[in-house]
Amino acid sequence: MTAHPAEFVNWFRFSAPYINAFRGKTFVLAFGGEVVSDGKFVELTHDINLLASLGVKIVLVHGARPQIESRLHEAGLEDHYVAGIRVTDAQVLQQVKESIGRLRVEIEALLSMGLPNSPMANSGIRVASGNFITAKPMGVISGVDLQYTGTVRKVDFQAIRTRLDGGEIVLLSPLGYSPTGEIFNLTLEEVATHAAIALKADKLVFLMDEAGVRDETGSLLREMSISRAQSLLLRENLPDDIRLYLPCALKSCREGVNRVHLVSRHVDGALLLELFTHEGIGSMLTQDILDSLREARIEDVGGILALIEPLEAEGVLVRRQRERLEMEIGRFFVLEHDRVVIGCAALYPYEAEKKGEIACLVVHPEFRNSGVGDRLLSRIEDRAKSLDLGQVFVLTTRTAHWFIERGFIEAGIDALPEQKQLLYNYKRRSKVFMKALSA
């Protein structure tokens, strides 16, 4: 049993929407050969197998730079680069093929372990690899023929999709094949980007040395829009990993990938922390707005209940049955973050007295002090004005100061609408706060 069972329960409950949302989705995960050479891939294997067991369709794209460099050194061959791109002649290509071939077999073996010391040990998760990438020569750059260094021409996404639909993990190596039988040395970031776009992947994840993308002050950017990421690329002091992966993230988002994550490879469990927590551990680039404040729908009932039930158990809120909530869902607003409900509030109008009750104004603990409550309150007040109500009121036992700071004034029970006075619970002894609405 964990030392903090309550924290585990809260984390698991909060992760449940992600578990449900990720089932059947396609994720492309890209990592360099350093992850294997440093011995980190064993831990990553556990997380990959866990995702697969939850119904996520996974495409892995691996690099092999340290393995190739080691082989070249052993063979006494020099490494030549032009504009940061390796020149691959026939001798180098032979070492590239051998390095990638050995590494691919090692990765497949590690993925076949399942989850040791768990009910999923030897679970038989299958791995598929093959000639899914068609490539062409990169050609001449700065007067130098890069020979067998290539670029992606086409991704056989239908073949990959067939393997994914069959329950297999697809492993892509940084090699491409031409229709004439030639083999080309590719980069993992290009293979991952083209694969994610061709598959219309829901997520593309790059594991890298950096913790993520940082702003001008050095603070980690948890979320970025396309325009924000584009402006960051203009900076001159970007770390090498960011300058390498951020353009790929931008291209992917622009061409249909919903989310691209840039995550440190050095943190154990980084993949799970990034995917199953709101804050994440790295940087996420998205093509759309993550926050949405809107009227509640019937399918939001589960998310609202997840927010209010802990407070009901503490006695902060009056308990509401699911049936009642479903009947009254039209009175609620919800604020979503990345398709998960993180805040809610309801308005119950008493039109005869031109007053409205604000109820169930709840914000998830991870998002308090971030303005979510103020946004909900503002939307409720706007709705009250549209109904021609002159005042709103709230009954609370714990949050009096929050409402006072927002212009509410304490009032007596007799200030409530007559119907509400009849329903007042004297055992709870909730305090009444009123606020006049400006025209």
Secondary structure, DSSP 4 states (H G I P E B T S, - for coil): --S-HHHHHHHHHHHHHHHHHHTT-EEEEEE-THHHHTT-HHHHHHHHHHHHHTT-EEEEEE--HHHHHHHHHHTTPPP-EETTEE-B-HHHHHHHHHHHHHHHHHHHHHHTTBSTTSTTBT----EE--S-EEEEE--EETTEE-BTBEEEEEE-HHHHHHHHHTTPEEEE-SEEE-TTS-EEE--HHHHHHHHHHHHT-SEEEEEESSSS-B-TTS-B-SEE-HHHHHHHTT-S---HHHHHHHHHHHHHHHTT-SEEEEEESSSTTHHHHHHHSSS-SSEEEESS-SEEEEE--GGGHHHHHHHHHHHHHTTSS----HHHHHHTGGGEEEEEETTEEEEEEEEEEETTTTEEEEEEEEE-GGGTTTTHHHHHHHHHHHHHHHTT-SEEEEEESS-HHHHHTTT-EEE-GGGS-HHHHHH--TTTT-EEEEEEPP-
